[in-house]
Amino acid sequence: MSGKYKVVMFDFYGVLYSSFSLTMSKVELDHGLPKNFILGLFMRDSPEKPSSRLVNGQITFTEFLPLFEKQLTEASIAQGVQLPESFHINDFFADCIGYLRPNQLVLDSISNLQEAGYKVCFLGNIGLIDGPTGNKFTRMKMYLRFTCDYYFESCQVVESMEPYCKLATSLGITEIVAVDQPTVLKKLSELTGINFSKLSRPVACNPDSVTHCYFTTTTGVKIHFVEKGNGPAIILCHGFPESWYSWRYQIPFLARLGYRVIALDQRGYGESDQPPNVEDYTMRIINQDVIDLMDTLNIPQAVLIGHDWGSFVVWDTALHFPDRIKAVASLNVGYFPPHPQYNFIQLLQPDPKQYDYFLYLQDEGVAETEMEKDVDRTLRYLYSDTTPKNTTGIKLETSNVRKRGGLLAGLPEKLPKCPFMSDKEFNYYVGKFKKHGFQ
């Protein structure tokens, strides 16, 4: 990180979002109005004007419209401007808001800056845009509050307009006037040394930025889950050895798209109960856990997405409860049609191949004892992207786990760090599995 700069501040209109003034100019032409007629009235050159009161948070957008319509009527008479018969101020601003779009390249730069060690601050004012038209802005506010390290929304203190940027320069703050996205990113790159064309890691949620909830299943087991967002429900089912936290990057992304995202700690994992008997973990019971969750939250239908072993859960739940599942998808593990006579483990017995470790995990207590001996080492192996060098001369493969004498047999005592997690993320898993084990 550059020693000179520690914080990057972003304004909203014209920086993170389209320029409202440029958009208004375009809509004026669409509605057959003289150039800059409405834009000139909207300029905040008096604190008593409706536009000034709107931006300063003194009135809402709904309150602003009739006041501005009155101002517009008076100005059209005074200036001799004939408004089209079909013109309506509500339609005009609805079109303005409809044209506004997020500047995605600049929004993506937030993650690049944070990865490089910078703090990111939002300083601006979106306005109190209430009613149906305000939904897109409310969602963006929520996203910025979640994403930025600091969030300040008040033009009563300062506006991020060009004159104020020049004032900021006199205070030792380097300013970039937002002309267009490429120019902003070019100047920001020159100041920080960051390559913004590089894909950044998506925004992740942390345990403190989601709602934690519990419910009790029909079998009396307490299940923990987290949720974020509002809209159609998406339920995320993790694999092994994981928890709800494995979806930390997908949760905010899907919530931002307008979904209610629910990520389970499946029974036996994380903060959910760990029933002691093997019989408490049949697929039918785990399927019912998902349906019990939906019943508890009064969700008639949901989309299910599973990863790894969670894929078996979502496919089987969809198979047995097709009326409750709107759609189903899986990552890493595809759909295995049920066999009419044998379960999956029985089918593996003659020749398990790469699934030999499945059979190793069936011996109750054996695998748990091995993995809980050194949780850090266990997870470094299970979360690695390459096979470590062995110390026994035997190939380290999932097809010979029982022959090797265990999942970790033959591995070096010291294993490299997980390449795709930060230390903080990895230590979260270590802490949970040390506390709850691998049962």
C-alpha positions, 0 to 999 in steps of 0.5 A: 500500500502507498504510504501517502494514502490510506483512505479512498472516498467515493461519491455516488452520482457520477462516480459509483452511479450514472451522472444524474445531470447528464441523465436528466439532459437526455430525458429532457430531449426524450420528452421534447423539452428545451435543453437544460430547462428542467436541469436548470430548475433542478440546480441547487442555487437556493436552499429553499428550492425543492431540489436543495431540500430533497438533497439535504434530506429535508423532504422525501422524493414523494414530497419533492414531486408536487413542489417541483411541479409547481416550480416547473409550471411557474417557470414555464409561464415565466419563460414562455416554454410550452410543455407537451400535453402528455408531459407529467413530472412523475413520468419524467423522473421515473425515466431519469431513475430508470436510465441510471445505472451503477458504474460497475468498473468503479464499484469493482475497484472497491475490492481491489483497494481493500485487498491492497490494504486501503480503507474505502469510504462512501461520502455523498448523498443518494437522497431520500428516494421513497416509494417504488422508484426508490427500491434500486437506490435502497438496495445500493445503499445497503450494498455500500454500507456492507461493502465500504469500511465507512459510510457517510450520507449527508450533504448537510456537511459537504457535497462532493461537487467539483468546487468542494473537491478543490477545497479538499485539495487545499486540506491535503486531500487528493481529488479526482473529478469523475469524468468517466469510468476509465479516467477515474480508474486510470488516475486512481491507479496512478495514485495507488499503484493498483492494477484495476484491470485485475479481477478482485476477490468478490465481497465476502460477508463475515460472521458479524454481518449476517443474521444468525438464527436457530430453529428446531426440526420435527425430530427435535434437533436445533439447526443454526442458519444465517440469512441475508437479503429479501426476496425469493428464497435460496437455500445453500447447503454446504459440503464436508468439512465445511459450514455456512461460512463456505458460502461467505462470497455467494451470500452477499452477491445473491442478496444484492441480486434481490434474493433472500439467502439462507445458508445452513449449518447442517446437522452435525456441523458448526453451531447446529446440534450433533445427534450422537447416533448414526441413525440420526443422519439418514438422507431422508432426515436431512432432507426433512431438515430443509423442509422443516426450515422452510416450514418454520420460515413460511417459505412455500418454495425455494431454490436449493444449491448444494456444494460437495456433499451438500449436492446429495442433500439438495438433489434428494430433497428435490426428488422427494419434495418436488412441490416445494423446490422451485429449482435445484443446482449443485457445485462439484458433485452432479446428480446420481440417480437413486438405485432401485435396490442399493444405496450409494455406499453399497454400490461403492463396496466392490470397487470404490476407486477415488471414493475409497475415503467414503468407505473409510469415513463409515467406520464410526469414530475412526476418522474423527479420532484421526482428524481431530488429533490436529485440526489445523493439519487436517484442514490444511490437507483437505483445503489444499489445491495440490497433493503434498509430498508423501513420506512413505513412498505410497501414493497419496490418493483418495483411492487408497485411504484404507490401505494407507491407514488413514486420510492423513497417513503418509503426509508430512507433519507440516503442511503449507497454508491454504492457497485460497483462504486468508489466515482469518478465514482459515482460522475460523474453520479451525476454531469451529472444528476444534470446538465441535469436532468432525462427528 
